[in-house]
Amino acid sequence: MTLSRRQLLVAGAAAAAWPRIALLETKPTQPNILGRLIPESAEAELLGPGKTTTVWAYNGTVPGPALRLKVGQRINTVLENRLARPTTVHWHGMRAPNGMDGVPALTQPPVAPGGTFHYAFEARNPGTFWYHPHFQSAEQLDRGLHGVIVVEDENPPEVDRDLVWMLDDWRLDQQGQIVGDFNDLHDVSHQGRIGNTATLNGRAPVEFALRKGERIRLRLVNVANAWIFALEFKGHTPSIIAYDGHAVVPHTPADGLVVVGPAQRVDIILDATANPGQRFEVIDRYYRNRTFKLLDLVYSDTPLGSAARSPLLGLAQPDLSEPDLNKAERHEIIFSGGAMGGMRSARFRGEMTGIRQLAQQGKVWAVNGVVASRHDEPPIIEMRLGHSYIIDFVNDTAFPHPVHLHGHPMKMLMNADKTPAQPVWRDTLLMAPRTRATVAMVADNPGKWMLHCHIPEHQEAGMMTVVSVT
């Protein structure tokens, strides 16, 4: 099949045309096939065949190699750094031992150019996860360093295709090359680095092929620095079955929009019920003034069949430690700063510093009044191993923040609109401006863990801290 420029058909024929994304929809015969993970400079056809962009890639591809394994099997990978600067790998959402978490200075030394680091740990929970650098993340992630991890469910829903959609954005110039204005102060102090080109699995998409009668599982993974996606599948009713790799009772999303913030994952079931030849748009509606069409759902001329689908059954509930709310210790964590945030000063490197002096150093965000200067900041909370905790997160800023806690999932107790939350576990919580949300957790993974905004421009400008579990 010949793909036109800017076109990506994530169907069987397209997977054959682009073998490097085949693992995003097929199960490898060997679950632990990735022996080496090599970040390096590469060329990617983000805009379609014949139009290359210089990127940083794992093993030469964007996205990097897909890992698919079962609960209890091990990720056993040697990172071989072929970049000209240090790097690490963070296994986002995986409940890995602290020494495998990939945070420079906090859990491991950064891997120098030409150096190696051996990551080895067991997959403890099923779900959709991903991996990315945690050193100079604003640039390294935005240049293309990311990949997906699928840990299979023991009893998955019956579907015809199980696909991954890795959603990303890029800031490209007229020649199709990445604009190098990383950590621009306007991006840093506002919403973060927003691109001008959206991609799906490393390609600017145009069409997605469907057959009437098929049921598809789509694992949506947002690997963008700051772009928030809110997808409307016109003519279809998606059912959400998991957030951040954790099962939920199947349900349709509010307002028909599947919202995926940076670093978040949402698994949906999509039943293809339309007729051959029909087309339907997938629209991103998160930004009021930037609504755009991601791609078209296009029905092929050959239906899969006319047999009625059985009712959708949910996934097994996650096997996680349930917090004891009656004995839980409570803490409040306040995120402040940024443009229109009202922060006049904050503690930076042990001293109170005015916002003007902070901005001159590229630091404009704070957590509980402290602007982080390094990954191994003193812990904001000292947790006792095995004990329960309730955390009230407060977004006292004018911008949304995806808040990520390493090493521990968080159970939602109160939504940002002050309504009780459904039983939902998240590892990345998208907080709207001027809102608060309440979560509970059990400190069952010892070590020092990062807590930060997953917009890396915000993180590197001070919005990160550490939680210690001993």
N, C-alpha and C positions, 0 to 999 in steps of 0.2 A: 504494500500500500504506500502510495506517495503522499506525504504530509505537506500541505501548503505551509507557507511562512506563517509563524505565530499560531500554528495549529497543533493541538495535542489530543489524540483520541485515546483515552485510557481504557481500551478494550483489548481483547486478545491479539488482534492484528497489530495494534499499536505497541503492545508490549514486545512483540517480535521485532518491530522496527526499532525500538529503543530498548535493547536487552538490559541496559543498566538499571532500569526501573522495574524489571520483571518481578523481582522479589517482593515488590510492594503489593502484588496480587496473587502470587503463587507460593506454595509452601516448598522450601528447599528440602531435599532428601536428607541432608545432614543439618541438624539444628544449630551447630556451633562451628560455622564454616569460616568465620572471620578471625584469622590468626594475627594479621597486622592491620593497623589503622594508620594510614599515612596522610597527614595534612600536607598539601603541596600546592603550588601554583598550577593552574590548568586552564584550558579553554572550554567554555560551555556554550551551547547553542540555545541561550535563553529565549531568543526571539525567533527561533526556528532554524531549519537547515541552512547552512551557508553563511550564517550571521553569528560570529563568535564573540564572546565576552571573556576577558581575562578575569578569572575568579580564583578563590582559594577553595580547594575541594579535598574531601577524604577519598583517597584511592582514585583520584582523577575524575570523580563524578559528583554532580549536584542533582539531587541529594546524594549523600554518601551511601555506602553499602547498607542494605536493610538487614537487620538481625531479626530472626524469627525463631523462637525456642519455646520450650515448655517449662512450667513451674518445676523448680528443682534442678534444672539444667544450668550450666555455668556460662557466663560471659568470660572468655579467656583470651584477652587481646593485648598485644604489645603496641603501644603508641610509638611510632617512629617519626620524629619531627623533622620534616624537610622544609619548613618555613624558615625565614630569616630572622624570626623572633621567637621567644618562648611561647608555649601553649600548654593546655591541659585538656582533659575530657571530663565533662560532668554528665552523669547518666540521669537525666531529668525524670523525676518521679519514681525511680528505682530505689528500693529500700536497701541500699548497699551499705556495707561497713564504712565507717567514717573515713578510713584511710583510702578508700576507693572513690570518694566523692568528687575529686577533681578540682578542689578550690585551692588556688595557689597560696602558699604561706600558712593557710589554716589547716589543710588536710594533707598536703604534699608540696614539695618544691616544684616550681614551674619547670617544665621540660625544655631545656635549652635547645637551640638549633643543633641538629645532628644527634640529639639525645634520645633516649627511649624511657618508657615507663610501662610496667606490666600491670594491667588491670585484670583482676580475677575475682569473681564473686557469683553468688547463686541468685537466680531469679526467684523471688519469694512470692510474687503475686501476679496473676494474669492481668493483661491490660495493654493499652497503647501508650508507649513512652517514646523518648527521643534522646539523642545525645548531641552535645555541642561544647565548644570551648568555654572556659571560665577565666581566661586571661585576656585582657583587652577585648572583652566580649563585644563592645559596640562595633568594632571594626571586624574582628575575626568572624563573628556570626553573620554580619551583614555581607561579607564577601563570599559566603556560601558554605561555611563549615557547619553542617548539620546532617543528621541521619535518623531514621526511625527504628524503634525496637517494638516488636509485637511479641508478647508473651501469651501463648494460646490459652483460651478458656478450656476447662475440662469438658464442658457440655455446651458448645457454642450454638447459637441459633442457626437453624438450617437456612443457608443462603446459597445463591448461585455464584456470587462473586464476593470476595472479601478484599476490599481495596483500601489503599492509603492515599489520601489527598494531603500533600504537604503544601500548605498555603504560605506564600512568601511575597515580599515586595523588594524592589530594587530601585535605587536612584541612578538612572543611566543618563549619559549625555547623548548628543545627537549621533555620535558614532557607535552607540550601543555599549559604551564602557562605563564602569562604575565610577561615579563622581567621588573624589577622595576627600570631601569636606567632613570627615568624621569628627564628632564632638564639637560641631558648630554650636556656639553658645545659645543661639536661638533655639535649635533643636533640643539642646540640653535643658534649657529653662522652660520649655513649653512641652509639647507632647512626645518628644523624641524624634528620631530620624524616620520620616515618612518618605517612601519612594514614589516613583511615577510609573512603575511597571509592576503589575502583579503576575505571579507565576504559580503554576500548579505542578508539583513534582519536577521543578526545574525548567518548565517550559511556559511561555505565555500561551494560555489555552484559548481555543475557539470552540471546540465541540467535544461532547462526551457521548459515546454511543451506547444506546440502550436497546433492549429487545422486549417487546410486550410480554408480560407474564413472569419476568425474572424479579428476584428479590436480591438486593445488593446491600452489603454492609460497607459503609463508608467511614473510615477512621480519619477524621479531620484533625490535622496537626498544624497549629499556627507557629511557624518558625520565624516570623517577621520580628524585627526589633521593636516596633511600636504600633504597627497597623492592626486595628481591631476589625475582624470580619463579622458581619451579621448577614447570613446568607438566607435568601428566600428562594425556595425551589418551586418556581411557578408550575401550577398544574399537578403538584405532588404534595403529599403530606408526610414529611419525615417523622420518624419516631426516634427519640433519643433513648439510648440504652446504656450509655456510660459517660461519665465525666472524668477526665484525667486518669483514665484507666480503671475507674471504680464503677461497678454496676449500679444502676438506678432502676426503679420501676419504669418500664417503657411509657413514654408520654410524648405528646406533641409539644413543641416549643411555644412559648408565649409569643403572640402576634405572628406566629408562623416563621420566626427568624431564629436560625441556629447561630448563636453568638459564640465566637471563639476568640478570646483575647490572646495576646502574645504568650507563648509557652503552654497554653491550654490545649487539651485534646477533647473532642466530643465525638463519640461513636453514634452513628445513626443507621437506621434501617430505612431503605428507600424501595418501595414497591413500584415497579414499572407497569402502569395500568393503561397507558395511552395506546393509540393505534399506530401501525407502521406509517412512517412518513411525517408524523407530527414533530414539532419542535417547541421547546419550552426554555425560557431564559432562567438562568441562575443569577440573581441580582444581589450585590452587596449593598445593604442599606444602613450600615452603622453610622456613617457620617452624613449629616443632613445635606450638606452642600457638595458631597462627592459620591453620590449614588452612581454605580456603574455596573455594567454587565460583566460577570466573570467568564461565562461561557454559555453555550446552548446545549440542552439535552436533546439529542436527535435520535428518533426511533428508526431502527433499520427495517428493511422490508420483510424480514423473516421473524415472526413471533416465536417466542420460546415454547409456548403452549397455552392452552386455555384452561388448564386445571385450576380449581380454586385454591387459594393459599390457606394454609392452616393458620390459626391465630398466632400472633407473635408472642413468644415466651421470653421472659427476661433472663438475664444472666444471673448466675449465682451471686449472692451478696458477698461483698469483700470480707475476707478473713482477717479482720483488724481488731486490735485491742479496743474495747468499748470504754470510753472515759466514764469515771464515776463522778457524776455532776455534784453529788452531795458532799464529796470530799475534795473537790477540785480547788486548786489555788488559782486566784484570778489576777490577771495583769491587763494593763492597757498599753497599747503601742500606737503612737500618734505619728503620722507622716505629715511633714510640713515643708514649706518652701516653694520654690519655683516662681514663675511670673504670676502676678496677681495673687500671690499666696500670702502676702502680709508679713513674712518673716523678716525681722529687722536684724537679728543676730542669732548665732548659735555657737555651741561649743565645738571647736575644731582643734585637734591636736592638743587637747587639754586646756585651751584658753577660749574665752568668749571673744568672738570675732564678728565684726559688722558685715552686713550683707554685701556691701561694696567690695570689701577686701576678699570675701569669700568668692564672689563672682570673678574677680581678677584671677583667681586660681582655678576657675572652672567648677567651683563647688557651690551648689545652690539648693540642695535638698537635705533634709534632716530626719532622723528617727529619734523621737523623744528628746528633741532639742540638740542632738549630737550629729554632726556632719562627719561621716566616715572618711578616713584618709587611707585605710588599708583593709585588706580582707580579714585580717586577724584582729579586729577590734575587740576590746573587752566585752564580755557577754552582757547583753541587756537583761537576760533572765538566767538565773542558775536553777536548773531543773533537777529534781531527784529521779533517778532511774525507777521506772515502774509507777510513778505517780501521775495523777490526772491534772490537767490545766485547762482553764478557760481564758481565752485571749479576746479582748475587745480591740479590734482594729479600727482606727479612726483616720480617714483620709481628709485631712484639713487643708486640701489644696484645690486648685482650679482645674485639675486634670485627672483622668483615670489612671489607675496604677494596678498592674497585675502583681499581686503580692505572692511570692514563692518562698515556702519553707523547705529547706533541704532535709532529707532523711525521715520525714514524718508526714503522713497525710493528716488533714484537718477535717473534722466533722462540723458541718455547718449547723449552727444553732439559731442564729438570727440573721435575716437578710438585710441588705442595705436599706430597704424600705421599711425596716422595723417590723416585718412580718416573720412569724416562725418559719424556719427553713424545713423543707422536706428532708428525709434521711439521705444526705448527699455528702460524700467525702471528696475533698479537693486537695491538690498540692499547690495549685496556683489560683488565687482568689482575685477576680477582676472587680475592683472597687471604683465606683463612679465618683466624681468630684463631690466633696462636702457630704460624705456619707460615712456610716460606721457599720460594721458587721461583727458578729460574735461567732467564734469557733471553739471547739473543744478537742483535746488530743491527749494521748498517753505518751509520756516520754519513755519510749521503750527501745530506743536506738542510741547507745552511748556515744559521746563525742561532742565536738564543737561544730555547730551547724549554722550555715548562712541563712539569714532571713533578709529578703531584699525585694525591691521592685524589679520585675523582669524586663522592664524597658532598660537596656544596658546603659543608655545615656544617663538615665536617672540614677542607676546603681553607682556608676563610676563618678557621678557628681555628688555622692554623699548618702543616697538612700539605700543603705545596707547596714546590717548589724549582725550580731552573733548570738545564738542561743546555745547554752552549754547543758549537757545531760551527763550527770555522773552518779 
